């Protein structure tokens, strides 16, 4: 039941380790098989961890303003040639 609740949290931008509990009792056979099937499927999940970068809003605005000025200049050159 816990693995079912966590299925949406697995993968993405993280390293993960999956531990599966199994029981030797016949009464828990169905739960054990379900957990082992889930673990088998999770082995196939690939993740690509990446560094979470914090963006400086002021720096981003300045960079976008520079890019906008460059594009306006490029557009003016294109209009003058046309």
Wavefront OBJ file of the C-alpha trace (Angstrom):
o trace
v 0.000 0.000 0.000
v 2.840 2.366 0.794
v 4.547 1.755 -2.555
v 1.256 2.524 -4.295
v 1.030 5.816 -2.399
v 4.607 6.744 -3.330
v 4.481 5.825 -7.019
v 4.014 9.455 -8.165
v 6.992 10.626 -6.080
v 9.549 8.365 -7.741
v 11.768 9.536 -10.573
v 12.408 13.068 -11.686
v 15.277 15.149 -10.404
v 16.539 12.875 -7.649
v 18.683 9.913 -6.851
v 16.573 7.141 -5.446
v 16.954 3.930 -3.542
v 14.088 1.483 -3.329
v 13.841 -0.992 -0.472
v 11.237 -3.714 -0.735
v 9.948 -5.655 2.238
v 8.955 -9.219 1.649
v 7.271 -11.684 3.993
v 7.822 -15.415 4.291
v 4.302 -16.077 5.497
v 1.724 -17.519 3.114
v -0.839 -14.967 4.312
v 1.326 -12.118 2.944
v 2.126 -13.776 -0.396
v -0.053 -11.467 -2.519
v 1.404 -8.307 -0.912
v 4.949 -9.643 -1.334
v 4.397 -10.431 -5.015
v 2.868 -7.012 -5.573
v 5.873 -5.328 -3.925
v 8.331 -7.372 -5.992
v 6.511 -6.517 -9.234
v 6.572 -2.838 -8.308
v 10.303 -3.031 -7.517
v 10.932 -4.713 -10.883
v 9.127 -1.907 -12.694
v 10.979 0.752 -10.722
v 14.338 -0.714 -11.759
v 13.506 0.432 -15.278
v 12.881 4.059 -14.280
v 15.754 6.305 -15.292
v 16.419 9.584 -13.565
v 18.663 12.464 -14.511
v 19.559 14.432 -11.407
v 20.481 18.033 -12.100
v 21.638 20.865 -9.909
v 18.796 23.103 -8.823
v 19.854 26.593 -9.793
v 18.508 29.691 -8.175
v 17.960 32.507 -10.607
v 18.687 36.109 -9.773
v 15.659 38.035 -10.999
v 17.576 41.285 -11.563
v 20.245 39.524 -13.599
v 17.610 37.754 -15.685
v 15.824 41.050 -16.386
v 19.087 42.673 -17.470
v 19.887 39.716 -19.740
v 16.424 39.844 -21.289
v 16.705 43.600 -21.814
v 20.047 43.077 -23.584
v 18.509 40.388 -25.751
v 15.540 42.627 -26.549
v 17.839 45.485 -27.556
v 19.824 43.126 -29.772
v 16.658 41.833 -31.439
v 15.359 45.370 -32.009
v 18.688 46.296 -33.589
v 18.558 43.193 -35.784
v 14.992 44.011 -36.806
v 15.966 47.582 -37.685
v 18.796 46.315 -39.874
v 16.437 43.857 -41.553
v 13.837 46.590 -42.173
v 16.463 48.946 -43.608
v 17.610 46.261 -46.049
v 14.046 45.435 -47.143
l 1 2 3 4 5 6 7 8 9 10 11 12 13 14 15 16 17 18 19 20 21 22 23 24 25 26 27 28 29 30 31 32 33 34 35 36 37 38 39 40 41 42 43 44 45 46 47 48 49 50 51 52 53 54 55 56 57 58 59 60 61 62 63 64 65 66 67 68 69 70 71 72 73 74 75 76 77 78 79 80 81 82
